[in-house]
Amino acid sequence: MFSNILIPVALDHDVDVRETIHTARVLLAEGGKITLVAVIEDAPAYVAEYATVKPTELINEDLRKRLRAFAEGESNLEVAVLSGKPGVAIPDLASETNADLVVINSHRPGIEDYFLGSTTSRVVRRAPCAVLVLR
């Protein structure tokens, strides 16, 4: 059983987060916690200069609200919003929080991603803990 589980959520993909939460709960030790985490990629400077971009605080709060909606009615479930590259930020958070499992979904890939999505494959390679990939 695992005591500290991270569930990365790509809000731009159509994924059944409730099923992922259920899987994590089955693996969760009594008294453990689950954290839903979303990562915002920073806009490159050449894009940010010409684009009208919402302030980061508004984007973060919007993502937190969306994650809390998934967590509604669930106990021992926290949310986190990070900035950076998901394939780096998620393993870094796992290391910082001493997570012992990451439960991550892999989208149905095209030829460019072959077996795993690119973020999923990066998390698998970099994570300091066990990673369960759901399909």
Order of alpha helices (4+ residues) and beta strands (2+ residues): beta-alpha-beta-alpha-alpha-beta-alpha-beta-alpha-beta
